[in-house]
Structure formats: C-alpha cells, structure tokens
Amino acid sequence: MTELRRIFNYFTNNLDRISGYTLEHLILIVIAIALSVGLWVSLGILLRNNKKTADSVLGLGSFIMSVPSVAIYGILISIPGLGLSRQSAVIALVLYSMLPILRNVYVSLNEVDKSILEAARGMGMSERQILRKVQLPLALPVILAGVRVATVMMVGIATLAVYIGERNLGVLIEQGLKRSRSDMIIVGALLVTVFVLVIDFGIGWLEKTVVPKGIQSDEESKTKAKAGGEI
Amino acid sequence: MIKIEEVTKKYPGMVRPAVDKLSLNIEEGEICVFVGPSGCGKTTTLKMINLIIEPSGGKIFVNGENVLEQNPNELRKKIGYVIQKTGLFPHYSVFDNIAIVPNLLGWEEERVEKRVVELLKMMNLDPDENRDKFPKALSGGQSQRVGVARAMAADPPVMLMDEPFGAVDPITRNQLQNEFLKLQQKVKKTICFVTHDIDEAIKMGDKIAILDQGKLVQFDTPENILFNPANEFVEEFVGSDRSLKVLNLLRVTTVIRKNIKRVKEKAGIDEINKYFSHPEKNRILIENDEKEVVGYLAKEEYHKISTAKGWNKAIRIFPTSLNNHNTLKDAMSDMLQHNIAALPVMDDDDKFMGIVSFADIRSYIGEAYEENETEKDQDENEVL
C-alpha cells in the first residue's frame, strides 16, 4: 500500500514536470512519425516495381533494426552538425521505423490482385492513376499496420533519447534507475504504456475512417450489418 | 473492324513464339471466338489487341487505325475489356466500378448516372438494390455481370472478353451466355472472345478461330468447323461427338418442311385415298376449320381402320410442338421422349410453320458430312 501511495504521491506532486515530459515525448514522436511516413511511403512507392533494389534497402532496414538503439544514438551524436540535438533523436527514430513502414508499403503495393491491376490497365488508367486510385487505397490497411508498429516502437525507443539530451518520459526512468527510485520508474513506465495504448487506439480509429468501406475486414462489416439490422 | 496482320509474339528465352504470324479479320458486329488448348496463344493474341501485351511483330488495326501507333491508354478507353476474375475494384461500389471509364473520359455526372443505371438494368441487376453494394457482396454471376457492364460503360464499339464466364458454375454460365447473346443482338458489338471450351465457342461464336502452338489452324463459322474440320487436330479438339454438337447449333428451321399436304378433319375419304395411293406419301396433316393443325394421319394406321368406323379415329394428336428458336437437339430430345418421328414447329405467334422429322434431320446432317467426305476424296485424287 505504501508503495502505491508513494507512486501516486510522486505523480501528483510532480504533475507539472511530468506533463512537460509527456509533451516533449509527444512532439518528438509526432515529428518522427510525420517524417517517417513521408519518407518511407515515398521510397516504397518508388521501389515498388524494383525488387532487387527493394530487397537490398529492406536488408539495410533489418540491419538498422538489429543495432541497439543506444548505439545508434551514440553514432548519430558523433556526426558533426548533429551532436546532442533533437535532430539526432528524430533521425534515429526515423531510421528505426524504416523496416516496418517500408516493408509494409512495398509488400502491400505488390500484393494487389493482378487481375485488378490488369482490369485497371485494360480500362486505360495510367500508371499514376492506378497507383493513386487502386494500389494505394487497397494497400492502405497494411501500410497503416506498419505505421502502427513503427509508432509503438518509437514511443519506447524515444525514452532512451534522454541520453542524448531529450527531456521526455524517459527522464523518469533514467533518473529513477540512477536514484533507485522505483516510484519514478513505475510512473515513467506506466505513462509510456498509456502513451502507446492511446496511439494504438488513435491509429485504429484512423484505419476505420480512411480505409475504403469495400475492403474493411469482414468482421467489422458484419457487426455493422448486424447493428443496421437491429435498428 | 479488327484486322490482325502477321502478328507475332516472341518471349525471350522461348524457342517457339507464343503467337506466330497470325492473321485474321473480324467483321463489324461479329463475335469471334479464339479457342484452343492452353498455351496456344489465344489469350496472348487477345491481349495484344489492347496492347496489354506488346506484339513483337506485325500490325493490328482496330477500326482502321493501327493500334501500335496509338497511345495505349487512349486506345484502351475505346475498347471494352472483360476478364475471367472480373477485376472489379473491391474498394469501389458497383456504381463506381461501372463508372470508371466514363469518369476517366470526363463525362458529366448526370450522364454517368444515367448510363450506369441503364447498364445495370441491361444486365438484369436491379439498380436500386445493387448500385451501392461492394463487390464482395456480389455472387459470381452478379460480379461477372457488373464486369461486362463496366466494359460496356462508355459504349465502345469493340470488346475483348478473356474467358468471361469461365469462373462461374455451369448453370450460371449458361444463363450468362444466353443473356449476353440476347444483348449482343441489340448492341451489335465487335467482340473478341477467348475460351478453352469448344462448346462455349460453338455457342457464342459467329466465327471461331482455332489456335494451336501460336498458329491459326482454322478460322471459320461454327458450322464449317463441325462439318469440315481442317485437319486432325481440329477434329480431335472439336471432339468425337461433333455431329451431336451440330444438333445444338442448328435451328429446327434449317430442316423444316413447310409445304406438307393438309386435309380438313371433315375431308372425304377419296381425297385421302388418292394421296396415300402414291407409294412415297405416308403422312398427312389434319387441320380444323380454323386451319389449325390438329394432328396427323399415318398410312398404316389409316389402312387398319375400317372405313365404317370413320377414318377420323386414326388421327393422332401431336404430343408436343417445337418453337422456331429450338435447336435440332431440342427436337431430337422431344422426339425420343415422346417416341414420335416428327413434330410440328410453331412460330412466335404460335402459328403452325411446318414439320421437323427425324428422317430429315438424319439426312441433312448425314449429307453435310458426306459432302465433306467427297470433297476430301476429291482433294486426295487431285493430290494423286
């Protein structure tokens, strides 16, 4: 009980600091995810018809993912011009999101049913129109799933960016470890978890809103149909 | 309308070209069916017409214009394209799927709306019920109907159909084929149709092109393919039951006998006696005062009945009648079922047209084959 009270007390007494860290965390993630989606989705589109290049780029992505994040931060701050800055943290996160996003974009664009593409071509749609009106909408669920995985991962990895000067929720964990303050660690960890859940939920909602109705999973349409029937 | 000249498709690393110097001409308003075993080049040929596959050599003219000199995307908007798996966009509603080409062509909203509704009706799909459905909610037959509607959306004069009814069950296929033939009579498109099913080819085609190993083996009407196969390959491909297939192809009107002697029910016995005295006259039709055929009289039976009882007792009623759209197969089937050697044929207004008899069918088909046999013999003599 006393432990719980300690955690609660720490949380209420440091509300200002904690909300500041949360905001910093959020800003970092938003910047990183925006850049990642822009960069890796575009690259995936560019590489969609080029299996060889795509394979080697994806190989690089796997390699990056296998490098411990602390090491990546370390390498980045040693690069002149980056140093102990937000840029380094953002670049690290963007690099980590490469594999989940790029792979899903590449795979999903290539998995669109050949007969649909043939029909589109046969009706006189240009490659651009096919990409915009057929391939991307059909690939959207898988692309979003990749973004979801990447975002969840980023929230965790971002906590380690405190070692290169970020002041986010990671501070609570890092300081807690240094000062053997379990209440700090637990508050930090819980907040990161809540953060992940919120983002996960948010992207789930986005998926339902932007994915075309005709290709939303059957379960959803079934429940919708059921609801409609009952009304 | 579609002219294929010496078209060749060679894939790198392949010894034999997929399509080898193929030439043929498809007339306006005709359905030309490409048929052959898998790998014969029929689909490749079809896909070269709208440049989905680029020919390695030769020329293809659609409506007098060489397709190779046109922008492929502009060309394809003018050619309807139906494929076996339908290729409907799963994220588009039925309405949006059909509206794709009109929208690409920049039609006004009202015109698109009108056209889509018209097409749905044409395809026997209730517009209100189906327009907002997504493809996953459609049955196989419905999907294919939407696929055909989509290909016809911008009213292209030419349509390419790649095994359009290949993925549905036999009953639905038959239904779709019949509906499509009916529709074609109205719209008169020039159609290239690919199938591997010779029965479908015979049913759908005004002309049939039989391909084997990239070469055109025979290009002819279904009748000629059945009666006069160009070589053993065609004969084998068509099947040993080709004379039965002919029955399915020919209408009863091809062997109908129209001027058959008819007598009134109340006719005098002399008239009949006189007619039957001729050794080759064995049947006579009986009509009532309204000139409707009520039955027939057979010589043997007529002679068995004693004149005292009245010859009318020997009149036999036809158990059923045929419609002028029936095929010879329908006729044979009815004859076998009712154990009768001849049946009357009625026109659309249910008026008597004439008689189809088993003997006439037999001699018609027999003669057709005999003619071809003698032709072949003559050919052989010439060679010798």
Interface residues (C-beta under 8 A of the other chain):
Chain A: D113 S115 I116 L117 E118 A119 A120 R121 G122 M123 G124 M125 S126 Q129 V134 P137 L138 P212 K213 G214 I215 D218
Chain B: N50 I52 P72 N73 E74 L75 R76 K77 I79 Y81 I83 Q84 K85 T86 G87 L88 F89 P90 H91 Y92 S93 I100 V101 L104 F134 P135 K136 G147 R150 L160
